[in-house]
Amino acid sequence: MRTEDAITRPLLRIRDVAARGALYGLAAVPLLGVASLSFGDHHDRTTFLAVAGGFAAAMAAVGILIGLFFWWACGGDIRRCRDWRTVKGQAGPVTVAAPVLLRVGVLALVLCPGAFGLHFLVDGAEYSSWLYGD
């Protein structure tokens, strides 16, 4: 439903944006596991997963903090990406950036332990193959 100013209603809520970001993060963990299979060397694979986990941790901190700050600064005027054409003025893009940054931050927050979990799983698999002579 659209109002007279062409903004899609109902307005976004923090809970819904965070829930969708968590869902995207859960979907990204298996994709990260599949992407790690493109590395043939075991050391390269564990390094890739460790770097992906560290990058996800940094993105989670930045995305959540800046997204929540932008959300607070907008004062309730939060818009979806499809409402971009309704943005007016210099401060208008912040109303679209707030939910995007929050969603990316929550996605990275879920991806970070998944990446480190995969890292330790892959590292443990190499250790067990060395231990048992496989």
N, C-alpha and C positions, 0 to 999 in steps of 0.2 A: 504494500500500500504506500502511495506517495502523498505527500502533503502539498500545499500550494507552493512551497519553495523547492519541490522536487527531491526532497531527502527521503530515502527509504525508511519506512517505519516497520516494526518497532526498532528503537535505538539499541545499539550494542550494549551488552553488559559485560563487566570484567569476568564474571564467572564463565560465561559462554565462550568468550575469546580464549581464556586460559584452557578450558576443556578441549576446544578444537586444537589448540597448540599441543596439548598433551597427546591427543590422538595422532596428530601428524608426527610427533616424536616417536611414538610407539611404532608407527609404520616405517620410520626412517632407520630404526635399529636393524631389522633384517636386511635392508638395502645396504647398510654399512658393512654387514657381514659378507654379503655377496660381492661388494666392491673390494673387500680385502682379499678375496680369492684371486684377484687379478695380479697379485704380487706372488711371484714364485718362491722367492727366498723367505725363509721363516723370519729372519731378523727384519727384513723390510716390511713384512706383514705386521709384526708387533709394533714397529716404529710408526707405521701408518695409523694403527688403531690408537696408540698413545697420543699422537699428534692430533688426531680427530677428537679424542676425548678432551684434550687441553683446549683446543679451539672451541669446542662446544661449551666448556665451562666459562671461557671468557665471553662468548656470545650470550650465554644465559645471563651473566651478571650485567652486561651492558644493555641487552635488550629489555630485560625486566625493569631495571632501574630507570632507564630513559623512557620506556613505554609508560610506566606508572606516573612518572613526572609529567609527561605530556598529557596523560589522561586527566591528571589533577589540574593542569594548567588550562585545559580546554573548558573546564567547568560544565561538563555534561553534554557539550556539543561534539559528540563522537560520530564520525561518518565512516561508512564502508568504502572500500576501494572503488566500487561502482558509482559512488556519489562524488567522485573527483570533479566532475564538471560543475558541481554546485559550489565549489570552493571559491571564495572571494577574498581578496586582500592578501597581505604578506603572511599573516599568521594562520591562514586557512589550511595549508598543507599539514600542519601539526594535528589537525582534527582527523586526518586520514592516517598519519604516521603513528599515532598512539596505539591503535589496535594492531597494526602490522608489527611494530617493534615488540609489543607484549606477546603476540602469538609466536614470533620467532624466538624470543627469549625463553618461553615455556617449552617450545620444541627442543631447543638446545639443552634446557634443564633436564629433560627426559633422555635426550640422546647421550649426554655426558656419562651417566653411570652405565648405560648400555655399551658405549664404546670401551670404557675401562673394563667392564665385565668380559667383553669379547677379547680384549687384550690379555687379561689374565687367563682366560680359557685357552687361547691359542698358545700362550707361553707355557701353560701347564701341560698341554698336549705335547709340546716339543720336549719338555723335561721328562715326561713319562716314556716317550719313545727312546730317549737316550738311556734312561734307567733300565728299561726292560730289553734293550737291544733290538728294537724293531727297526 
